[in-house]
Amino acid sequence: MPDTKIDKHEWIELYGSACLRKAFLTGYNCNRGYLDERLSRDYPEFEVATFKHLKMDTPPEFALDASIDVPESYCAVTAGNHFLVIDNYLEEYQIVRPIIEPCQKKDRTAMNAYIENIDNIMAEHRREKDEWISLCGSDDLQQAYLAGYDCQIAYAKERVQTDHPGFGITRYSYGKADAPLAYAIEACFEFDRAYCCENRGSYYIAIDNYLGTHQIVKLIPEPHIYPDRKDREDRSSSSSLKPVIIASGLVTTSVLFIKLVLLLSPSINALVKLAVVHPVETGAYIGHEILNDWNKGILR
């Protein structure tokens, strides 16, 4: 148990850091520096409370066990979190330390291991980046990097052309395609960890976490003819051919058609019947003749 009766001057002289002793001897009050250093020595992991913590009524077992290990402490709970509390530290302060629940301790252990693993991976990427820029980077990239700039994007853009020619760094994340066509799926088979994504009607090969950070993509060129689209186009053209041709002569040229009805009303029914019986030839003929008559001024 720490000796709290020793006064400030004596404690600084016996236990204070060189900086704290020097500052105190030259006339500075050093209240905060003294408090921080003494607290870290007397009660490691405790800190000065920023608001009043009240003793709880019935602490859970894990909190009670923690308080038994620290003399003169008691349990408090604030906003669902448990704390060890010591009052009147140095006859003035309330100091507190969080009590970690057993389940939280397990979660924190796993999280710490995960963070440590991520830190190791990123350290390896930084080492690899240093080596690649010094050996393979352009003159501009090397000079900027040596001058202290991060150069992460420039480094990735230069390196991807060596590692994956034809790929580029994305500015915005590309999402995985819902149901890509066969030629796009096959193009992704050439690369490890690649998948197909779609953007504005075009398919791309995508690879995530390039250099630990970036998504890289490459446009998949569309074949001139492939079965899926050919069948789709054949079905589409066969179902829409007649309406399109008839409309080109009769429907979409609505103003011309009205003039034709007014001028040729005795024979318009026969003309429409002819268009229905022979839509391809008649539709094109009607559209062509109306356009010629309009240009000649007959229908104006």
C-alpha positions in Angstrom: 0.0 0.0 0.0 1.5 3.4 -1.0 2.5 5.9 1.7 0.2 8.8 1.1 1.5 10.8 4.1 4.8 11.8 2.4 4.5 15.4 1.2 4.9 16.7 -2.3 8.3 18.2 -1.9 9.8 15.0 -0.4 8.1 12.7 -2.9 9.4 14.7 -5.9 12.9 14.7 -4.5 12.8 10.9 -3.9 10.7 9.5 -6.8 10.0 12.3 -9.3 11.4 12.1 -12.9 14.4 14.3 -13.8 12.2 16.7 -15.7 9.7 17.0 -12.8 12.5 17.6 -10.2 14.2 20.2 -12.5 10.9 22.0 -13.0 10.0 22.0 -9.3 13.4 23.2 -8.3 13.3 26.1 -10.7 10.1 27.4 -9.2 7.2 25.8 -11.1 4.2 24.5 -9.1 4.2 21.2 -10.9 0.8 20.2 -9.4 -0.4 18.2 -12.4 2.9 16.7 -13.1 3.3 15.6 -9.5 -0.2 14.1 -9.4 0.2 12.2 -12.7 3.6 10.7 -11.7 2.6 9.8 -8.2 -0.8 8.3 -9.2 0.9 6.1 -11.8 3.3 4.9 -9.1 0.8 4.5 -6.2 -2.2 3.1 -8.2 -1.3 2.0 -11.7 -4.3 2.1 -14.2 -6.2 4.5 -12.0 -7.1 8.1 -13.0 -8.6 11.1 -11.4 -12.4 11.0 -11.6 -14.0 13.8 -13.7 -17.3 13.4 -11.8 -18.5 11.9 -8.6 -18.8 8.1 -8.5 -21.2 6.7 -5.8 -20.8 3.4 -4.0 -23.2 0.8 -5.4 -25.7 -1.1 -3.4 -24.9 -4.7 -4.3 -21.9 -5.3 -6.6 -21.7 -8.4 -8.8 -19.1 -11.0 -7.8 -16.5 -10.0 -10.4 -16.6 -6.4 -9.2 -16.6 -7.4 -5.6 -13.5 -9.6 -6.1 -11.7 -6.7 -7.8 -12.4 -4.4 -4.9 -11.1 -6.9 -2.4 -7.7 -7.0 -4.2 -7.3 -3.2 -3.8 -7.4 -2.0 -0.2 -9.7 1.0 0.6 -11.5 0.7 -2.8 -15.2 0.1 -3.4 -17.4 -0.6 -6.4 -19.4 1.9 -8.3 -21.5 1.6 -11.4 -22.0 4.5 -13.9 -23.9 4.2 -17.2 -23.8 0.4 -17.0 -20.0 0.2 -16.4 -18.3 -0.9 -13.2 -15.5 1.0 -11.5 -13.1 0.6 -8.6 -13.2 3.9 -6.6 -10.8 5.3 -4.0 -11.8 8.5 -2.2 -9.5 11.2 -0.7 -6.4 10.3 -2.6 -3.8 12.7 -1.3 -6.7 14.1 0.9 -8.2 15.7 -2.2 -9.0 13.5 -5.2 -11.3 10.6 -6.1 -9.6 8.1 -8.3 -11.2 5.4 -10.4 -10.3 2.4 -12.5 -12.7 0.5 -14.9 -13.5 -3.1 -13.9 -13.6 -5.3 -16.9 -16.2 -8.0 -16.9 -14.9 -11.6 -17.7 -16.8 -11.7 -21.0 -15.5 -8.3 -22.0 -12.0 -9.4 -21.1 -12.2 -12.3 -23.6 -13.6 -10.0 -26.2 -10.8 -7.5 -25.6 -8.1 -10.2 -25.8 -9.4 -11.3 -29.1 -9.7 -7.7 -30.3 -6.1 -7.0 -29.1 -4.8 -10.0 -31.0 -6.7 -8.9 -34.1 -5.3 -5.3 -33.9 -1.8 -6.7 -33.4 -2.2 -8.9 -36.5 -3.5 -5.9 -38.5 -0.5 -3.8 -37.3 1.9 -6.5 -38.4 0.3 -6.8 -41.8 0.4 -3.0 -42.4 4.0 -2.9 -41.2 4.9 -5.5 -43.8 3.1 -3.5 -46.5 5.1 -0.4 -45.5 8.4 -2.3 -45.6 7.4 -3.7 -49.0 6.4 -0.2 -50.2 9.8 1.3 -49.2 11.6 -1.5 -51.0 9.5 -1.3 -54.2 9.7 2.5 -54.5 13.5 2.5 -54.0 14.0 -0.3 -56.7 11.2 0.2 -59.2 9.5 3.6 -58.6 9.7 6.4 -61.1 12.0 9.3 -60.4 9.1 11.5 -59.5 7.7 8.9 -57.1 11.1 8.3 -55.5 11.8 12.0 -55.0 8.3 12.7 -53.5 8.6 9.7 -51.2 12.1 10.7 -50.0 10.7 14.2 -49.3 8.3 12.7 -46.8 5.1 12.5 -48.8 2.9 9.4 -48.3 2.6 8.6 -52.0 0.2 5.7 -51.4 -2.0 6.4 -54.5 0.9 7.1 -56.8 2.7 4.0 -55.5 -0.3 1.8 -56.1 -0.9 3.2 -59.6 2.6 2.6 -60.7 2.9 -0.9 -59.1 -0.4 -2.2 -60.4 0.9 -1.8 -63.9 3.7 -4.2 -63.1 1.8 -6.7 -61.0 -1.5 -6.6 -63.0 -1.1 -4.9 -66.4 -4.4 -3.4 -67.7 -5.8 -2.9 -64.2 -6.5 0.4 -62.5 -7.1 1.7 -59.0 -10.8 2.5 -58.4 -11.9 5.8 -57.0 -15.2 4.3 -55.8 -15.9 0.8 -54.7 -17.4 -1.5 -57.4 -20.1 -3.9 -56.3 -20.2 -7.6 -57.2 -22.4 -8.2 -60.3 -25.8 -9.9 -59.7 -25.9 -12.3 -62.7 -22.9 -11.7 -65.1 -22.9 -13.3 -68.5 -20.7 -16.3 -69.3 -17.9 -14.4 -71.0 -17.5 -12.1 -68.0 -17.4 -15.0 -65.5 -14.8 -16.8 -67.6 -12.6 -13.7 -67.8 -12.3 -13.7 -64.0 -11.0 -17.3 -63.9 -7.6 -16.0 -65.0 -6.9 -14.2 -61.7 -6.8 -15.4 -58.0 -9.4 -13.8 -55.7 -11.1 -12.1 -58.7 -14.8 -11.6 -59.2 -17.0 -9.9 -61.8 -18.6 -6.5 -61.2 -20.8 -4.3 -63.3 -20.8 -0.6 -63.8 -22.9 1.4 -66.4 -23.6 -1.7 -68.5 -20.0 -2.9 -68.7 -18.4 -5.8 -66.9 -15.1 -5.5 -65.0 -12.7 -8.0 -63.3 -12.3 -6.8 -59.7 -9.7 -7.7 -57.1 -10.1 -6.4 -53.5 -7.4 -5.5 -50.9 -4.6 -5.0 -53.4 -1.6 -3.9 -51.3 -3.9 -4.2 -48.3 -6.0 -1.2 -49.2 -7.1 -0.8 -52.8 -9.7 -2.3 -55.1 -8.4 -2.8 -58.7 -10.5 -3.4 -61.8 -10.0 -4.2 -65.4 -12.6 -3.8 -68.2 -13.8 -7.0 -69.8 -14.1 -6.4 -73.5 -17.4 -7.6 -74.9 -17.3 -10.2 -77.7 -18.8 -9.2 -81.0 -21.2 -12.2 -80.9 -21.9 -14.5 -78.0 -24.9 -16.9 -77.7 -26.7 -15.3 -74.7 -27.0 -11.9 -76.3 -27.6 -13.2 -79.8 -30.5 -15.2 -78.7 -31.8 -12.2 -76.7 -31.5 -9.9 -79.7 -33.2 -12.4 -82.0 -36.1 -12.8 -79.7 -36.4 -9.0 -79.3 -36.2 -8.2 -83.0 -38.7 -10.9 -83.9 -41.3 -9.7 -81.4 -41.0 -6.0 -82.2 -40.3 -5.9 -86.0 -43.9 -5.4 -87.2 -44.9 -2.7 -84.7 -41.7 -0.7 -85.4 -42.1 -0.8 -89.1 -45.8 0.0 -89.1 -45.3 2.8 -86.6 -42.6 4.3 -88.7 -45.1 4.9 -91.4 -48.4 5.5 -89.6 -48.1 6.1 -85.9 -45.0 8.1 -85.1 -45.6 10.4 -88.0 -48.9 11.4 -86.4 -49.1 14.9 -88.0 -48.5 13.5 -91.5 -51.0 10.7 -90.9 -53.7 13.2 -90.0 -53.1 15.1 -93.2 -53.1 11.9 -95.1 -56.5 11.0 -93.7 -57.9 14.4 -94.6 -56.7 14.3 -98.2 -57.0 10.6 -99.0 -60.0 9.6 -96.9 -61.8 7.7 -99.7 -58.9 5.2 -99.9 -57.4 5.3 -96.4 -59.2 2.2 -95.2 -57.8 0.2 -98.0 -54.3 1.6 -97.4 -54.4 0.6 -93.7 -55.7 -2.9 -94.6 -52.8 -3.3 -97.1 -50.4 -2.3 -94.3 -51.7 -4.9 -91.9 -51.6 -7.7 -94.6 -48.1 -6.7 -95.8 -46.5 -4.8 -92.9 -42.9 -5.0 -93.9 -43.2 -3.8 -97.5 -46.2 -1.6 -97.0 -45.0 0.1 -93.8 -41.7 1.1 -95.4 -43.6 2.2 -98.6 -46.1 4.3 -96.7 -43.4 6.1 -94.7 -41.3 6.7 -97.8 -44.2 8.1 -99.9 -45.5 10.3 -97.1 -42.0 11.8 -96.7 -41.7 12.4 -100.4 -45.1 14.0 -100.6 -44.4 16.2 -97.6 -41.1 17.4 -99.2 -43.0 18.1 -102.5 -45.6 20.2 -100.6 -48.5 18.0 -101.6 -49.5 17.4 -97.9 -48.8 21.0 -96.7 
